[in-house]
Every structure is written in structure tokens, then in C-alpha cells.
Amino acid sequence: MSPLRSRYLASVIIPTYNMGKYIVESINSVNNQTYGYIEIIVVDDGSTDNTFNIVTKCIHNIERLSPGRTKLITIEHQGRLAAIKAGIKIAEGEYITIVDADDILPADSLNQRIDALIAFAEIDAVYTDAHYMDKWGTIYRRRNSRRVKSIATMLSSMKSPIVGPTLMIKSEFFTRTPEINSSFLRATDKYLVALLLTYGRIRYVPCVTYNYRVYAREKRIAKRVRQWYDIYRIARQFTSGYQLICIVLVQTLFHCCKLIYEIRFIKK
């Protein structure tokens, strides 16, 4: 690690709700980063399975070798964004990134993004590409992001142009923006990107820094409806007029098609 980079603490927030099956792999992928100056913040969003006990044991093992590296907090179940917000409040790092509890980071993930933020000092956040992997952790496809200059472009795209979990954000950014609205239960990455596009500057870095796990989720139909509703709310907050109408039309068409597919898929 270069002397320059060694000055910067990276805070990695892992929000979790009933992810006991995958969270150890997620935590270990963060702990094993080639960038060593990190803190791991696990926020248990009121899990009802064995997540808390599993995380406690995992953190105990990490703390034996690296005292002070990890933090574990619990909150009442309020959703992913509320857990992220709680993690940001106690984060001490200059840089913040979020890893979902069923995903993992490639070993050089933090290094690559911190290098980019140092190289482009005027930027508040960077985002990158990701790999899709199946529920067993086998990578099967690369998912590329692309450059985005406006909220309307992002929200009117059927396929999100930004792989949200790849964001790494300077912690200072959150001191000069409105408080995070944790009532957004879905489309949480789009909300964070909308904040960045409104109050800061972001840059795309074409490299893979995230492995995203794809598998069948529970309550897919309800989540799909909520996804549409929260995108609509984001659009109302950050756009207006013709842009808002276009976003609503595109997202309504897209989510109706996805709903039809998922209903048919579930019946089989």
C-alpha cells in the first residue's frame, strides 16, 4: 500500500436482514481486501433468523486478529436504507461503500475505487462494473455500468445504467446533503445516485469491483410493485414536467412487463 493511500480509512457498511446463509462469505470478502485500512460495519436490520448469532461469531474471529476492525449494531426492521443510514452515522472512514449481505467483493475492490477517488480529487463518488454470480457464487456474466449525467437519464432507463452497489462515496458528501430519507424501501441505490447527481459529482471507472448474487427472492411481486412506487417517488422529488411524465411512462411499462413475467414464472 502506498503511503498516500494508507492515510485513508475505508468504512464498509453491510446492511443485513435474514441473510445468515450468505453473510459470513460477504464479511470475509471485505476482511480479506488487499487494502488493509478498513472498518467493517454490520447493521442488522431486525433479523428474525440466526443472522445476529452468525455475525457475532464471525466478528469475534476477526477481532482476535484485528482488534477494532469491526462494528455490529442492530436496529428495528425499517429497510435497507435505514440500515445504511445507521451505518453512515457511526462510520469513521474518509470513504464509504455498501456491500449487501449476500454479495461479495473481489480482493482488489477497495484498492481500485480508492485509487480512482484519489486520482480525481474533485469527485464525490465513483461507480464501476460488476460480475453477476449465481446463488452458489459462480460468476457467469459481467454487468457493465455506463456514464450518466442526469437523473432523468438514469430513471428513464429500463436497465439501470449504474450498478448501484459499486458506489464508493466520500464521507464528507453526507455532511452537506439533506438527511437520507429512509422511507424508500426499494430503489435505494437509485435514490443515493439521485442525491449524488443533485448535490455532488460522480465518475464511472470501467473495472469490476463487485460480485452481485442473482437468485429467486421471496415476495417478488410485492417487491416489484414497491420498486415502481419508489422510483415514482424519486422521480417526483428530483424531476418535474416532461421528464417526470417520461419516467413514469417508461417505468410503468417496464414493471408491468416484469410483473407479467414473474407472475407466470411463479405459477410454473
Buried (B, 14 or more C-beta within 10 A) or exposed (E): EEEEBEEBBBBBBBBBBBBBBBBBBBBBBBBEBEBBBBBBBBBBBBBEEEBBEBBEEBBEBBEEEBEEBBBBEBBEBBBBBBBBBBBBEEBEBBBBBBBBBBBBBBEBBBBBBBBBBBEBEEBBBBBBBBBBBEEEEEBEEEBEBBEBEEBBBBBBBEEBBBBBBBBBBBBEBBEEEEEBBBEBBBBBBBBBBBBBBEEBEBBBBEBBBBBBBBEEEEEBEEBBBBBBBBBBBBBEBBBEEEBBEBBBEBBEEBBEEBBEEBEEEEEE
